[in-house]
Amino acid sequence: MIKIDRYFPSSKRCSNCSYVVEKLPLNIREWDCQSCDIHHDRDINAAINILAAGLLVLAPVTHWGNPRDCPGLSVERL
């Protein structure tokens, strides 16, 4: 099992370009990235980011590189 920091901005981080939205209230279910203009469903985007964070622990050769180099990401194997 892999544990991801509860404050990792999985909903607010664009799964396409890694841009992080400053505020994203819970009532906002869809949003457009200000950086790359991709449209996100909040839950699907969060799922993609959580999967990527978990895979990063298993295989650090992803687009984020070393987990310690990704701001706001704290992961550990349990």
PyMOL commands that set and color helices and strands:
alter all, ss='L'
color gray80, all
select helices_A, chain A and resi 42-58+67-69
alter helices_A, ss='H'
color red, helices_A
select strands_A, chain A and resi 2-4+30-32+39-41+75-77
alter strands_A, ss='S'
color yellow, strands_A
deselect
rebuild
show_as cartoon
